[in-house]
């Protein structure tokens, strides 16, 4: 079940941050950017919160596993779509 929760988090994170990336790329082509941003945010947030809510009813460790998957998805998508040639000093 922990692996399933991790995969749910990974999928939810990919949908959330992939949707954000797609929305930002579409802003220059739309006639109503504010409506696009608001609609995209509400849709992405409702999907993410719905997935996390289903996991919280079982046990807190499943939620933690899903959050790790969500953060991994964020990290992977930043590396894939982030700026090229920029060094990040920590």
Buried (B, 14 or more C-beta within 10 A) or exposed (E): EEEEBBEBBBBBBBBBBBBBBEBEEEEEEEEEEEEBBEEBEEBBEEBBEEBBEBBEEEEEEBBBBBBBBBEBBBEBBEEEEEEEEEEEEE
